[in-house]
Amino acid sequence: MRKNILLITTALLLCSANAVAQDDGDDFGGELSVEVEKKIKPGLSVEAGIAFRSQDDSKDMERFMASIGVSYRLFQTRDKKFNIKSSLGFDFILQQKLKDCSKKYDDFAYDASGALVGTEEDYYKGYNVEERFKRNRYRGNLAVSFNYKPSKRWSFSLKETLQYNHYASADSINRYKYRLNDDDEPYLKETDKKYIEAKNRWILRNKFTVEYNIKGLPLNPFASVDFGVGLGKSTFKQKYTAGLDFNIDKQNRLTTWYRFSHENDDDDPNGHLVGLSYKFQF
């Protein structure tokens, strides 16, 4: 019975996410992950995990990630309904950026009222194609979470995370510049090299999660909203997640989830992601 519920839920999430991805043109991918958590003493634990993620409608592997971290409970009320936890973590990510095609336009012209003269297509002059490349990414996380459980069924949490990302440089890649001829047909104008420089990003993330325990079943549906704002750079990230925890027993847990992501940077592809993770606690 429990296995059937999990399989049905996973199938529904996969089908709905895939349908939405095909409708709006955003990318669609999948993620598989495994985590292990060891409790050192009450309130203190360490954990490690690995994850694989695909993109481009799940046809290509986008990243491999290995993570390690430690968490410590700073405060807890006597009735254990409210607690504050801190965590420190590090992630190593081997990321692959797929071939990118970006449109190119002439400078737009605006009238006195600020409205665009004509349409964007009137200024369209071609596109650039960049080859795929791989780069290493190193990420550090320092977080504080506030957790409140008013009843046996409901729980709420707010997590504030300061995240540092270092993107290593990569080998130069070929870039092909296509422009339009007099018949508005694209032709290869020139080929050049683009050097992928190293970069650093500081992100402040805010994540709110609500979870519900279904009475009589080992199932905990949950939903979360995650916003990230760049420090020193106009970076904005947002993630919306819905999922289901399946508690096999006290030590083993399976989680299936669906997520929609959007950001104004090129760090991660926008679109839809379906995941399945396994966690072992001891």
Secondary structure, DSSP 8 states (H G I E B T S, - for coil): -HHHHHHHHHHHHHHHHHHHHHHH--EEEEEEEEEEEEEEETTEEEEEEEEEEEETTTTEEEEEEEEEEEEEEEEE-TTSSEEEEEEEEEEEEEEEE--EEEEEE----B-TTS-BSS-GGGGEEEEEEE--EEEEEEEEEEEEEEEE--SSSEEEEEEEEEEEEEE--EEEEEEEEEEE-TTS-EEEEEEEEEEE--EEEEEEEEEEEEEE--TTSSEEEEEEEEEEEESSS--EEEEEEEEEEEE-SSSEEEEEEEEEEEESSSSS--EEEEEEEEEEE-
